[in-house]
Amino acid sequence: MNLDTLVENQMSENWKKALSGPLNDPDFNRLRRFLAIETESGYLIHPDPDHLFHTFRLTDFHRVKVVLIGQDPYHGESQAMGLSFAVPNSLSKKPPSLKNLLKELQTDLQCTLSRDESDLTGWAEQGVLLLNTLLTVRRGEPLSHAESGWTEFTHGVVEALNRRETGMVFLLLGGHAAKLRTRIDPTRHRIIEAPHPSPLSAYRGFFGSRIYSKTNEALRDLGHDPIEWARISLK
């Protein structure tokens, strides 16, 4: 897995310029070595390399209005696609976290969703950066890349967005995402927090959190158009 080639092919010039610091940091060198060793050792890594920086490919740096931050990619076969919480529309069995995310959407906004749509590309196209705190994982081993160097990189992503003059909404889901709160200036941006939508925590405050209507209210306050959350896919 050649990270430099993936950055070159999957990130726009705007992202590469904004992330020049993190991409040239010693921690990114550590990440290069870590992923090379994982690959050489025969571990299956998700998402597949073609989708590693998919979120940066779909949502340009200057178009970000909402940053939806989760934990790490799904660790099952054919699930992760480089967008936090998303899975391909073709996947018949949807992960519980995603199902809970969409269940809260239907309750919050009183909308009806297609059961076949799950790739969240419709959100990304509207300016929602779907970011995990870790961008890779071993198959079947959640948080297996927690010490890889990804945390430092995603901290750099949040800090780069925080420096942007245009205000945005940071939607932090779960404890790992909540740690990024200190890197966000609340006088210019809006921070909305809720428990992770996993089965372990969904009933401890995620359900009923109304993150979608709260986010749209914050966007209007910042002078942005709201997100059409019911538009799940680009199709």
N, C-alpha and C positions, 0 to 999 in steps of 0.2 A: 504494500500500500504506500504509494508515493504521495505524501501530503502536499508537497509543492505543486505537483501536477494537478491535483484535485482543486487546490485553491485557484490555480490559473484558469482551469476549465469551468469552474462552477461559481466563482465569485465575480461580480461586476467590478469595473474599475473603481466605482464609488466605494464599494465595500473594502477592496484591497487598500485604497488610500486611507479610509477611516480606521482600518485595523492594522496599519503598518507597524504600530508598536507591538501589539500582541503577536503578530506573525513573525516578528524578528526577535522576540524575547527568548532568553535561554529556556524558559519553560516549554516553548514550542519545539525547541530542539529535543528536549526530554520526551515530549510527546511523540516526535518522529521516531526516536529510538524505541520507545515503549511499543508502539504499534508495529514496528518492524519485527521486534522480538515475538510479539503475539502471533503475527502472521507466520513467521519462520517456525514457531512451535506447533503450528497446525490448528490453532484455535479458529473456530468460525466466529466472525465478527459481524455484528449488525449495526447500522444498516449496511447494505452493500455499497462499495466505494462510489458507484455512480450517483448515489443519493446522500452522500455524507454531508455535503454543504447545500442540500436542496433548499433549505429555508432561505439562504442568502441568494439563491438563484431566482426564487419566485418573488421575493420582496426586497426591492432595492433600498439601500440605506436611506435615501432621502424621501422614500414613500412610507416609511414606518410610522404608523399612528398608535398601534398597540403592540406591546411585547408580552406575549403569553408564555410564561416560563414554567416548565415542568421539571422532571427529575432526570431520568436517563432513558434511552430508547427501549422499546419493547424488545425482549430477548428471545421471542419465539420465531420460528421460521416464517419468512414472507410477511412479517408484520411491519417492522420499522421502515420508514421511507424518508427519514431526514427532517420530518416536521413533528414537533412535539404533539403527542396524543393521536396523531393521524395513522391510519392504515389504508392500504389500497381499497378502492371500492369493490374490487373483485374478491376480497377476502370474505368468506361466508360467515366465519365466527369472529365477531368483534370483541376486542378486549374489554373487560369490565370497566376500566377507567374511562375509556372513550364512551361506552354506553351511559355511564353516569354523567359524563360531561354533557352529552346530548339530552339526557333526561332532564337535567336542570334547565337547559335551554328551552325545552318545550314548556316546562312549568313556568319559568320566568317570563317568557315572551308570548306564551299562549299560542305557539305555532305548531304546525304539523311538519314533520321531516320525512324524507324518503329513507326507507330502511337500507337502501343500497348505497347511499352516499356516506363516506367515512374518511375521504382523503384530505379534507379541510383545505383543499387548494382554493376554494372560493373565498375563504377567510384570508389566506395569504395574498391573493390577488387584490384584496381591498386594503392592504396595508397592515395586516396582523403578522408580526414576526413570530413564528412558532418555534421557540427555542427551548432546548433542554439544557440543564446545567452540565451534563455530560453528553457528548455526541456519539459515543460508541459504547458497545457492551459485548461481552462474550455470549454466545448462544446459551441460554438456560441459566445464566449467572447474573442476576440483577446487581447493579453497582460494582461489577467486577473491574471497571475502569475508573473507579473513584480516585485513585492515586496516580493517574496517568499523566496529568498536566492539562486535562480539559477544563478543570475548574478555573484555573488561572486564565485560560483563553476566553471562556464565557464571561468571566468577570471583566475582561477587557472589552468584550462586545457591549456589555451593559454600560461601562464607563464611556465608551465612544458615543453611544446613543444619548447618554446623560448630558454630554457636552453639546449636543445639537441645540440650536437656538429654539427650534420649534418644539413646543411641549407635546408630550405623548402620555399614554397610559401604560403603566407597568402592572401587569396582572400576574401576581405571584401565587402559585398553587403548591402548597405543601412546604414542609420545613426546609428542604434544600433550597427552594426558590426564595423563601423568606430571608435567607441569609444575605441576599443581594440588596436588601432594603437600604443598608448603610451606604451603598454606592450610587444612590439615586437622590437627586436634589428635589425635595417635595415642594419647594417654592416655585419651581418651573414645571414640574411634571406631577402626575397623579399616580398614587400607589393604591392598588386594590388587592387585598389579601384574602385567601380562603384556604381551608384544608385541601389536601390532595383528593381528587375524585376517586381514588382507589377504594375497593370494598372495605378496607381497613379503617378508612377515615371519612368516607362519604356521609355517613350518618352522624358524624361528630362536628357538623357545621358546614359541610359543602352543600348539601341539599338545603335549599332555602337561602343560600348566600346571595342570589340574584346578581351574580357577577356580570351578566350580559347587559342588563338594564343599567346597572351602576356604571359600567364602562361607557355605554353610549351617553349617559348623562354627563360623565366627565369629558368625553370627546366634544360634546356641544359646548361645554363650559370653556374648552380650550380653542373653540372656533373651528372644529373639524366636523365633517359629516359623520353621522353614526355608521356603525358597521351593520350590514344586512346579515345577521348571524344565521338566518335560515338558509342562506346561500352557501351550502356546504362545499360544493364542488364547482369546478370550472365548466363542466359539461352542461 
